[in-house]
Amino acid sequence: MDPPPAKSWSIHTRPEIIQKYQILERVGSGAYSDVYRARRLSDDAVVALKEVHDYQSAFREIEALQILRNSPNIVVLHEYFWREDEDAVLVLEFLRTDLASLIADAKKRNEIAVGELKRWMLQILSGVDSCHRNMIVHRDLKPSNLLIGDDGVLKLADFGQARILMEPGYVGSNENPLNGAESIQPPEATPPTESSYQERHTVQEQEYGTMSKEEEYLRVLDEVKAKDSDKETNVCDGDASCLATCTTSDVDVDDPFKSSYSYEAEEVGDDNRHGCLTSCVGTRWFKCPELLYGSTNYGLEVDLWSLGCIFAELFTLEPLFPGSADIDQLSRIISVLGNLTEEVWPGCAKLPDYRIISFNRVENPIGLEASLRNRSPEEVSLVERLVCYDPSSRATAMELLQDKYFSEEPHPVPVCELHVPLTKTVQDEDSPCGMSSDSDFDDFGPATFTTTSAGFSIQFS
């Protein structure tokens, strides 16, 4: 029997796409996606074509953007193409630059005017609020994933790591929408009430009775390919602005689905059937302590920590916690906020790696006020309400949208008056991927290993 034909990984060979779009240039590339600027032949509109090589990332991005399609600060998904033997191609609105480029541009000018700062922050909060009202946790908020159009409108993008946290009683459809070329239709989604949102409870994704389309598909796929579920690698996606970290090798040629998929670490093994979350998400500089300590029991609050780090960077034009490795990241956080203890976060001792990794006691933490030099007390307070150890104490996007800071002078400038950089600055090459590895210990420095009843403990100097 002849071997199956080789699968084409090139968007240029897809007749259903080139009949509708003229591909102009590749504007981003990474391990799991390529992004192209293209012209829609029907009306000459410029769009972005995102060719995603990872099944789960593509599914999550499509599902999240369908739910958020009417949100003004979320990137627009026009349509998508997905064949059984091909990668997904998402047709997105084209936004020329991003917040990382804006920060780099502002650093050259040594400032962002307060009125402009407030407008950028309000747009970011609006996008995050839209996600959280629909129980979508983005899990990779960072400046390079906040895209900006020529008109000054900022939009959240790159939902490849997003998860939809189901509320009790929500029943997902078993229909699989990911076959063929599809135009986007709004899904039936019931957002949580304001009171349930403000309670900030961690919402676990449900089991069989409330499976999403993705989980049902992955359950079947897991049963077929259980023998491959113990394979796991860590890969950083680079500059495509669509990370898909902690993935395994491709499914073998006997896969009855006749395609090649990558699985996130959370989807392998027995836990796959329960829709468990993973700590191996996000980008290190914006990653909250609970993820750095290995938690898989978290909710929308992980985005709120990232939001605080983004705001701090807007205020100072420098990253708040630029860790070189996950251990170094924790060390930097502790040097500013102080040691993580039960007093500051009741229950933190239950974090998976809390008793494995420890640091010398910090007697005089730097504090956020000292880290945000020359910023107003109101601005420091905004960051303090987000960058705090206890997730339940973090202010929600909804709460911050009502903060008096945005109603006081200087008032937020109109969107049309925002300064938008002319070019996009490549930022992700030096930005660390959100993954853990043994090499983190070597990068950080001397460590003392101690045997304990639970296994071992690592004490960093």
NORNORFEN-V506217 format. One record per pair of residues at least 24 apart in sequence whose C-alpha atoms are under 6 Angstrom apart, sorted by the first residue. I is the first residue (numbers start at 1). J is the second residue. D is the distance in Angstrom with one decimal. If there is no record, write none. Layout:
I	J	D
I	J	D
This chain:
28	240	4.6
29	239	5.8
29	240	4.4
30	237	4.8
30	238	5.1
30	239	5.6
30	240	4.7
31	237	4.7
47	92	5.9
47	93	4.9
47	94	4.6
48	91	5.8
48	92	5.0
48	93	5.8
48	94	4.8
49	90	5.7
49	91	4.8
50	89	5.4
50	90	5.0
51	88	5.9
51	89	4.3
52	87	6.0
52	88	5.4
53	87	5.4
54	261	5.8
54	262	5.5
55	261	5.4
57	160	4.1
60	160	5.6
61	159	4.5
61	160	4.9
66	186	5.9
73	127	4.7
73	155	4.2
74	127	5.8
74	155	4.6
74	156	4.8
75	155	5.3
75	156	5.9
75	157	5.6
79	182	5.9
79	183	4.6
79	184	5.5
80	181	5.9
80	182	5.6
81	180	5.9
81	181	4.1
82	179	5.5
82	180	4.9
82	181	5.8
83	179	5.5
83	180	4.9
85	259	5.4
95	148	5.7
95	149	4.6
96	149	5.8
97	147	5.8
97	148	5.2
97	424	4.9
98	144	5.6
98	146	5.5
98	147	4.0
98	148	4.9
99	143	4.7
99	144	5.9
99	146	5.6
100	143	4.7
100	144	5.0
101	424	5.4
101	425	4.9
102	421	5.8
103	317	6.0
115	410	5.6
115	411	5.5
115	412	4.3
115	413	5.2
116	413	5.7
118	412	5.1
119	412	4.9
125	397	5.4
129	397	5.2
129	398	5.9
133	191	5.8
134	191	4.7
135	164	5.8
135	165	5.3
136	163	5.7
136	164	4.5
137	162	5.5
137	163	5.5
137	300	5.2
138	162	4.3
139	282	5.5
139	303	6.0
140	282	4.3
141	306	5.9
152	415	5.5
152	418	5.8
158	242	5.3
165	205	5.4
166	205	5.2
170	210	6.0
171	210	4.5
172	210	5.7
172	211	5.4
172	212	4.3
173	213	5.7
174	213	4.9
202	298	5.5
202	299	4.5
205	275	6.0
207	274	5.2
219	273	5.7
229	268	5.1
229	269	5.6
236	433	5.3
238	428	5.9
238	429	5.9
239	428	5.1
280	435	5.5
281	434	5.5
282	434	4.8
283	433	5.1
283	434	4.1
284	432	5.8
284	434	4.8
285	321	5.6
285	322	5.3
293	353	5.0
294	352	5.5
294	353	5.9
295	351	5.8
301	391	5.6
304	386	5.8
305	386	5.3
305	387	5.2
308	383	5.0
308	386	4.9
308	387	5.4
325	440	5.1
328	444	5.7
335	365	5.2
336	365	5.0
336	366	4.5
336	367	4.7
337	365	5.9
337	367	5.6
338	362	5.9
338	365	5.0
345	390	4.8
356	457	4.3
356	458	5.7
357	458	4.9
358	459	5.0
359	459	5.6
359	460	5.1
